[in-house]
Amino acid sequence: MAQTETIDGVLLSAAMDLKSFYGLDAAAGGGTVRLFNPDEVTDPQAIRFAVCWLPSKEAFAPYPNLEMAMSIGAGVDALMSHPGLGSDTMICRVRDPHQADLMAGYAVHEALRHLRDFPKMEVSQSKGEWAPLPMEAPEKTRIAVLGNGTMGAAVTRALSVLGFSVSVACRRQPKDPLDGIIYHAGEGAVQKAAEDADVLINVLPLTGETENILNADLFDRLADGAWLIQIGRGEHLHEADFEKALDSGKLAGASLDVFRTEPLPSDHPYWQDSRLRITPHVASDSTPSVVADQVIQSGRELAAGKRPELAIDRSQGY
């Protein structure tokens, strides 16, 4: 049996040491996939793929034979828009079920915190007051989930188990729809899902079509005093429209985990706005062992002349 050829990859990140954090040397195990930091590369022309997290603008320039760029996260918008990455370069992403579960946990936590008014109970606790609050049956609460990929589907499953009335916006009708969930597909799906929603959860990928999709038109469709849970990308949010919706009371508040500029500057007014819950892009993260295994597997598939299973459709943007 012929052996698969050795394939060389480079690790590109301006923010972290990918090799040590994800244990990539150990995962490769001296096999057909070899991974190098840029300063370890002796023959740039031999590099056929890159493993990336926030690569610099010039990061890809030294490698003329690059066939694949792989994001260590679920999102690929930074690679899709990278000026140094050729349009014919295949893009891959990590698909980690544990990451989806973490995302679902964050979304459910933030929704319940708002719907059950836990902040008010925390105030009562600080005063030593025993002050039960009325509660509503979950089925009476309408929650809109924007996106039905790995992340969005996990969020919907978690909400469904708790009995909420959930409407989902998706590109196409799912092959395995959940009982009791309303799916809106195709043109106008986002707007239809958002109608009269008490909670709006954004888990969309960032594409040219979805940038600024959290805007005045969408907010106007929500129930008065709705809550936004923003766990997609910062560029989804039209900030001026968002601030007007807060001031008018259309939005009671929001849980924001992603921002146009990250880290969020320390003097940004959102930090001091009591209507907002700010978290530092921690709704979920990839499991290091899963990332390592999928990086190595994608490298092996490329070396064998196969299209990696984790390759995205660049025409769709995910």
C-alpha positions as CSV (number, residue, x, y, z in Angstrom):
1,M,0.0,0.0,0.0
2,A,1.4,3.4,-1.0
3,Q,2.0,5.8,1.8
4,T,0.5,9.3,1.8
5,E,3.1,11.9,1.1
6,T,4.4,14.2,3.9
7,I,2.7,17.6,3.9
8,D,4.0,20.8,5.5
9,G,1.9,23.4,7.2
10,V,2.6,26.8,8.9
11,L,1.0,28.2,12.0
12,L,-0.1,31.8,11.6
13,S,-1.3,33.9,14.5
14,A,-0.5,37.3,15.7
15,A,-2.2,36.6,19.1
16,M,-1.1,33.2,20.4
17,D,1.3,30.3,20.2
18,L,-0.9,27.8,18.3
19,K,1.6,24.9,18.5
20,S,1.9,24.8,22.2
21,F,-1.6,25.8,23.1
22,Y,-3.3,23.1,21.0
23,G,-0.6,20.4,21.4
24,L,-0.2,20.1,17.6
25,D,3.2,18.5,17.7
26,A,1.9,15.7,19.9
27,A,-1.2,15.3,17.7
28,A,0.9,15.0,14.6
29,G,3.0,12.3,16.3
30,G,5.8,12.5,13.7
31,G,3.4,11.3,10.9
32,T,2.7,12.7,7.5
33,V,1.7,16.1,8.7
34,R,4.4,18.5,9.8
35,L,3.7,21.9,11.3
36,F,6.0,24.8,11.7
37,N,6.0,28.2,13.2
38,P,7.0,30.9,10.6
39,D,10.6,31.2,12.1
40,E,11.0,27.4,11.7
41,V,10.2,27.3,8.0
42,T,13.2,26.6,5.8
43,D,11.4,26.2,2.5
44,P,8.4,28.5,2.2
45,Q,7.5,27.0,-1.2
46,A,7.0,23.6,0.5
47,I,4.2,25.0,2.7
48,R,0.8,23.7,1.4
49,F,-1.5,24.8,4.2
50,A,-1.8,27.2,7.1
51,V,-3.5,26.9,10.5
52,C,-4.7,30.4,11.5
53,W,-6.0,32.6,14.2
54,L,-6.1,36.3,13.5
55,P,-3.2,36.2,11.0
56,S,-1.5,39.5,10.2
57,K,-2.0,41.2,6.9
58,E,1.3,39.9,5.5
59,A,1.1,36.5,7.1
60,F,0.4,34.5,3.9
61,A,2.8,36.4,1.6
62,P,5.8,34.1,2.0
63,Y,3.9,30.9,1.0
64,P,3.2,30.9,-2.8
65,N,1.9,27.3,-2.9
66,L,-0.7,27.5,-0.2
67,E,-3.7,25.3,-1.0
68,M,-5.6,25.5,2.3
69,A,-6.1,27.9,5.3
70,M,-7.7,26.5,8.4
71,S,-9.3,28.5,11.1
72,I,-9.0,27.1,14.6
73,G,-12.4,28.5,15.4
74,A,-15.9,28.0,14.0
75,G,-16.0,31.3,12.2
76,V,-14.1,31.9,9.0
77,D,-15.1,35.6,8.3
78,A,-11.5,36.8,9.1
79,L,-10.1,34.5,6.5
80,M,-12.8,35.2,3.9
81,S,-12.0,38.9,4.1
82,H,-8.2,38.6,4.5
83,P,-6.5,40.6,1.8
84,G,-3.5,38.3,1.6
85,L,-5.5,35.0,1.0
86,G,-6.1,34.1,-2.6
87,S,-9.6,33.5,-3.8
88,D,-8.7,30.0,-4.9
89,T,-7.3,28.9,-1.5
90,M,-9.5,26.4,0.2
91,I,-10.8,27.5,3.7
92,C,-11.5,25.0,6.5
93,R,-13.0,25.5,9.9
94,V,-13.1,23.5,13.2
95,R,-16.4,21.8,13.9
96,D,-16.4,21.1,17.7
97,P,-19.7,19.7,19.3
98,H,-18.4,20.7,22.7
99,Q,-18.0,24.3,21.5
100,A,-21.7,24.3,20.3
101,D,-22.7,23.0,23.8
102,L,-20.9,25.8,25.4
103,M,-22.5,28.3,23.1
104,A,-25.9,26.9,23.9
105,G,-25.2,27.1,27.7
106,Y,-24.3,30.7,27.4
107,A,-27.4,31.6,25.4
108,V,-29.7,29.7,27.8
109,H,-28.0,31.3,30.8
110,E,-28.5,34.8,29.5
111,A,-32.1,34.2,28.4
112,L,-33.1,32.8,31.8
113,R,-31.3,35.5,33.7
114,H,-33.4,38.1,31.9
115,L,-36.7,36.2,31.8
116,R,-36.6,35.2,35.5
117,D,-35.3,38.6,36.5
118,F,-32.4,37.3,38.5
119,P,-30.7,40.7,38.7
120,K,-33.7,41.9,40.8
121,M,-33.3,38.9,43.1
122,E,-29.7,39.6,43.5
123,V,-30.6,43.1,44.7
124,S,-33.1,41.6,47.1
125,Q,-30.4,39.3,48.5
126,S,-28.1,42.2,49.0
127,K,-30.8,43.8,51.2
128,G,-31.7,40.6,53.0
129,E,-35.2,40.7,51.5
130,W,-37.2,37.5,50.8
131,A,-39.0,38.7,47.7
132,P,-40.3,36.0,45.3
133,L,-41.1,37.1,41.8
134,P,-43.9,35.9,39.5
135,M,-42.9,33.7,36.6
136,E,-44.3,32.8,33.3
137,A,-44.6,29.4,31.6
138,P,-41.8,28.9,29.1
139,E,-44.2,28.2,26.3
140,K,-45.5,31.7,26.7
141,T,-42.1,33.2,25.8
142,R,-41.2,33.6,22.2
143,I,-37.5,33.2,21.4
144,A,-36.0,33.9,17.9
145,V,-32.8,32.1,17.0
146,L,-31.0,33.5,14.0
147,G,-28.9,30.8,12.4
148,N,-29.2,27.0,12.3
149,G,-25.6,25.8,11.8
150,T,-23.7,23.8,14.4
151,M,-24.0,26.6,16.9
152,G,-27.5,27.7,16.2
153,A,-28.9,24.2,16.2
154,A,-27.4,23.5,19.6
155,V,-28.9,26.7,21.0
156,T,-32.3,25.7,19.6
157,R,-32.1,22.2,21.0
158,A,-31.3,23.6,24.5
159,L,-34.2,26.0,24.4
160,S,-36.6,23.4,23.1
161,V,-35.9,21.1,26.0
162,L,-36.9,23.9,28.4
163,G,-40.2,24.3,26.6
164,F,-39.8,27.7,25.0
165,S,-41.6,28.7,21.9
166,V,-38.8,29.0,19.4
167,S,-38.6,30.3,15.8
168,V,-35.5,29.8,13.8
169,A,-34.1,31.7,10.8
170,C,-32.1,29.4,8.5
171,R,-30.9,29.4,4.9
172,R,-32.8,26.2,4.0
173,Q,-35.3,23.9,5.8
174,P,-33.4,21.5,8.0
175,K,-33.3,17.8,7.2
176,D,-33.9,16.8,10.8
177,P,-36.2,19.5,12.2
178,L,-37.0,19.5,15.9
179,D,-40.6,18.9,16.9
180,G,-42.4,22.0,17.9
181,I,-39.9,24.4,16.4
182,I,-40.9,26.8,13.7
183,Y,-38.3,27.2,10.9
184,H,-38.3,30.1,8.5
185,A,-36.0,29.5,5.5
186,G,-34.8,31.6,2.6
187,E,-35.5,35.3,1.8
188,G,-37.1,37.1,4.8
189,A,-36.4,34.3,7.2
190,V,-34.7,36.5,9.8
191,Q,-37.5,39.1,9.8
192,K,-40.2,36.4,10.1
193,A,-38.4,34.6,12.9
194,A,-38.1,37.9,14.8
195,E,-41.8,38.9,14.8
196,D,-43.0,39.6,18.3
197,A,-40.0,37.7,19.9
198,D,-39.3,38.4,23.5
199,V,-35.7,37.3,23.2
200,L,-33.6,37.5,20.0
201,I,-30.5,35.3,19.8
202,N,-28.0,35.9,17.0
203,V,-25.8,33.0,16.0
204,L,-25.4,33.8,12.3
205,P,-22.1,33.6,10.4
206,L,-20.8,36.9,9.2
207,T,-21.2,37.4,5.4
208,G,-21.9,40.4,3.2
209,E,-25.6,39.6,3.5
210,T,-25.6,39.4,7.3
211,E,-23.4,42.5,8.2
212,N,-25.6,45.0,10.1
213,I,-28.5,42.6,10.1
214,L,-29.3,43.6,13.7
215,N,-30.8,46.9,12.8
216,A,-33.8,49.1,13.3
217,D,-36.0,47.2,10.9
218,L,-35.4,44.0,12.8
219,F,-35.7,45.5,16.3
220,D,-39.0,47.1,15.3
221,R,-40.4,43.6,14.7
222,L,-39.6,42.4,18.3
223,A,-42.0,42.6,21.2
224,D,-41.6,45.7,23.3
225,G,-38.9,45.3,26.0
226,A,-37.2,42.4,24.2
227,W,-33.7,41.2,25.1
228,L,-30.9,40.7,22.6
229,I,-28.3,38.0,23.0
230,Q,-25.5,38.8,20.5
231,I,-23.1,35.8,20.1
232,G,-22.5,36.0,16.4
233,R,-20.0,38.6,15.2
234,G,-19.6,42.3,16.2
235,E,-20.2,43.4,12.6
236,H,-23.8,42.0,12.8
237,L,-24.8,44.8,15.1
238,H,-25.7,48.3,13.7
239,E,-24.7,50.1,16.8
240,A,-26.6,53.4,16.2
241,D,-29.8,51.5,15.6
242,F,-29.1,49.3,18.7
243,E,-28.6,52.4,20.9
244,K,-31.9,54.0,19.7
245,A,-33.7,50.7,20.4
246,L,-32.4,50.7,23.9
247,D,-33.3,54.4,24.5
248,S,-36.8,53.9,23.1
249,G,-37.5,50.8,25.3
250,K,-38.0,48.5,22.3
251,L,-35.0,46.7,23.7
252,A,-34.9,46.3,27.5
253,G,-31.2,45.4,27.2
254,A,-28.7,43.0,25.7
255,S,-26.1,40.4,26.4
256,L,-23.1,41.3,24.2
257,D,-20.2,38.8,23.8
258,V,-18.8,40.0,20.4
259,F,-17.8,43.5,19.2
260,R,-16.5,45.3,16.1
261,T,-13.4,46.1,18.0
262,E,-11.9,43.5,20.4
263,P,-10.9,43.8,23.1
264,L,-13.6,46.4,23.7
265,P,-11.8,49.6,24.6
266,S,-11.9,50.3,28.3
267,D,-13.5,53.7,27.7
268,H,-16.3,52.4,25.6
269,P,-19.7,53.5,26.9
270,Y,-21.1,50.0,26.8
271,W,-19.0,49.1,29.8
272,Q,-20.9,51.5,32.0
273,D,-24.4,50.9,30.6
274,S,-26.5,49.1,33.2
275,R,-28.8,47.8,30.5
276,L,-26.0,45.7,29.0
277,R,-24.2,42.5,30.0
278,I,-20.7,42.6,28.6
279,T,-18.6,39.4,28.3
280,P,-15.2,39.2,26.5
281,H,-16.0,36.8,23.6
282,V,-16.2,33.8,25.8
283,A,-19.7,32.4,24.9
284,S,-17.7,29.3,23.7
285,D,-14.3,28.2,22.6
286,S,-12.8,25.2,20.8
287,T,-11.5,22.2,22.8
288,P,-7.7,22.0,22.2
289,S,-7.7,18.2,21.6
290,V,-10.5,18.5,19.1
291,V,-8.8,21.4,17.3
292,A,-5.5,19.4,17.1
293,D,-7.2,16.2,15.8
294,Q,-9.1,18.1,13.1
295,V,-6.1,20.1,12.0
296,I,-4.1,16.9,11.5
297,Q,-7.0,15.1,9.8
298,S,-7.5,18.0,7.4
299,G,-3.8,18.0,6.6
300,R,-3.8,14.3,5.9
301,E,-6.9,14.6,3.6
302,L,-5.1,17.4,1.7
303,A,-2.0,15.3,1.4
304,A,-4.0,12.4,0.0
305,G,-5.5,14.6,-2.7
306,K,-8.9,14.8,-1.1
307,R,-11.1,17.8,-0.3
308,P,-11.0,18.1,3.5
309,E,-14.3,17.3,5.2
310,L,-14.1,20.6,7.1
311,A,-13.8,22.7,4.0
312,I,-16.4,25.5,3.7
313,D,-18.4,26.7,0.7
314,R,-16.7,30.0,-0.1
315,S,-19.7,31.2,-2.2
316,Q,-21.9,31.0,0.9
317,G,-19.2,32.3,3.4
318,Y,-19.4,29.3,5.8
